[in-house]
Amino acid sequence: MGFIYKVFCLCLCFVTIFISSVSYAGDIMPAGTVLDEESYVFTVDEAKDLLKRIEELEIKEEKLNYYLELEPIKEEKFRLNNANIDLYKFQITEYDRIVHMNRIEIDRLQKREKWRWLENYGMLFLGVAITTGGFLATDAITDHMESN
């Protein structure tokens, strides 16, 4: 294990020393440096402006992701609101139907009430007539039994 570790460290040092002259994106090069490969060259101010723009875009991307996460919630809310509106319309229809049925029942009872006095007097006269007729019939029967 020790030998492999030493060889690894030696290779790492070798790579660091001899490859450190290769420039990477974001390296600041002195003016007049000739580049071996084709690339874009920015001044320090342009690079700072680009970095600021990248940071702004990252912030906007975070906001966009936040709004994209809210979209399904908004759709669910919209669906529930539509369901509530449908339920309210159904309830209003049912309540209108109940009111209509109650109105029909009230009209029926009012018609019945209009003739209730006649019914009451009719029952009174019928009761008087039956009672009087019952007394007259009883009197007739008793008179007939005495005469026999």
C-alpha positions in Angstrom: 0.0 0.0 0.0 2.8 2.4 0.8 4.5 1.9 -2.6 1.3 2.5 -4.6 0.6 5.6 -2.5 4.1 7.0 -3.2 3.8 6.3 -7.0 0.4 8.0 -7.0 1.8 11.1 -5.2 4.8 11.3 -7.6 2.5 11.1 -10.6 0.3 13.8 -9.1 3.3 16.1 -8.6 4.5 15.4 -12.1 1.1 16.2 -13.7 0.8 19.4 -11.5 4.3 20.7 -12.4 4.3 20.0 -16.2 0.7 20.6 -17.1 0.2 23.8 -15.0 1.2 25.9 -18.0 -2.1 24.9 -19.8 -4.7 27.5 -19.4 -8.3 26.7 -18.5 -11.5 28.7 -18.8 -11.4 31.6 -16.3 -7.6 31.9 -16.3 -6.3 35.4 -16.5 -3.5 35.6 -19.1 -1.1 38.4 -19.5 -1.6 40.8 -22.4 0.1 39.6 -25.6 -0.2 35.9 -24.9 -0.6 33.8 -28.0 -3.2 31.1 -27.7 -2.5 27.7 -29.3 -6.2 26.8 -29.7 -9.1 28.8 -31.2 -11.1 30.4 -28.4 -12.9 33.5 -27.3 -10.9 36.1 -25.5 -12.6 38.5 -23.1 -11.3 41.5 -21.2 -11.6 41.3 -17.4 -14.5 43.7 -17.4 -16.3 41.7 -20.1 -15.7 38.5 -18.1 -17.0 40.2 -14.9 -20.1 41.3 -16.8 -20.6 37.8 -18.2 -20.2 36.4 -14.7 -22.9 38.8 -13.4 -25.2 37.9 -16.2 -24.7 34.2 -15.5 -25.5 34.8 -11.8 -28.7 36.7 -12.8 -29.7 33.8 -15.1 -29.2 31.3 -12.3 -31.4 33.4 -10.1 -34.0 33.6 -12.8 -33.7 29.8 -13.4 -34.4 29.2 -9.6 -37.5 31.4 -9.9 -38.6 29.6 -13.0 -38.2 26.3 -11.3 -40.2 27.6 -8.3 -43.0 28.7 -10.7 -42.9 25.4 -12.5 -43.4 23.6 -9.2 -46.4 25.9 -8.5 -48.1 25.2 -11.9 -49.5 21.7 -10.8 -50.8 23.3 -7.6 -52.4 26.1 -9.6 -54.1 23.6 -12.0 -55.4 21.6 -9.0 -56.7 24.8 -7.4 -58.4 25.7 -10.8 -59.9 22.2 -11.0 -61.2 22.3 -7.4 -62.7 25.8 -8.0 -64.5 24.5 -11.1 -65.8 21.5 -9.1 -67.1 23.9 -6.4 -68.8 26.0 -9.0 -70.5 22.9 -10.4 -71.5 21.9 -6.9 -72.9 25.3 -6.1 -74.9 25.3 -9.4 -76.3 21.8 -8.5 -77.2 23.0 -5.0 -79.0 26.1 -6.4 -80.9 23.9 -8.8 -81.9 21.5 -6.0 -82.9 24.4 -3.8 -85.0 25.9 -6.6 -86.7 22.6 -7.1 -87.4 22.3 -3.3 -88.8 25.9 -3.3 -91.0 25.0 -6.3 -92.3 21.9 -4.6 -93.0 23.9 -1.5 -94.8 26.5 -3.5 -97.0 23.8 -5.1 -97.8 22.3 -1.6 -98.6 25.8 -0.2 -100.9 26.5 -3.1 -102.7 23.1 -2.6 -103.1 23.8 1.1 -104.4 27.4 0.4 -107.0 25.9 -2.0 -108.0 23.4 0.7 -108.1 26.1 3.3 -110.4 28.3 1.1 -113.0 25.6 1.3 -112.3 24.5 4.9 -115.1 26.6 6.4 -117.6 24.8 4.2 -116.2 21.5 5.3 -116.4 22.5 9.0 -120.0 23.7 8.7 -120.9 20.7 6.7 -119.5 18.4 9.3 -121.3 20.4 12.0 -124.7 20.1 10.2 -124.0 16.5 9.4 -123.3 15.8 13.1 -126.4 17.7 14.1 -128.5 15.8 11.5 -127.2 12.4 12.5 -127.7 13.1 16.2 -131.2 14.5 15.6 -131.9 11.6 13.3 -130.7 9.2 15.9 -132.9 10.7 18.6 -135.9 10.8 16.2 -135.3 7.2 15.2 -134.9 6.1 18.8 -138.1 7.9 19.7 -139.9 6.3 16.8 -138.7 2.9 17.8 -139.7 3.4 21.5 -143.2 4.7 20.4 -143.7 1.8 18.1 -142.7 -0.7 20.9 -145.2 0.9 23.3 -148.0 0.8 20.8 -147.5 -3.0 20.3 
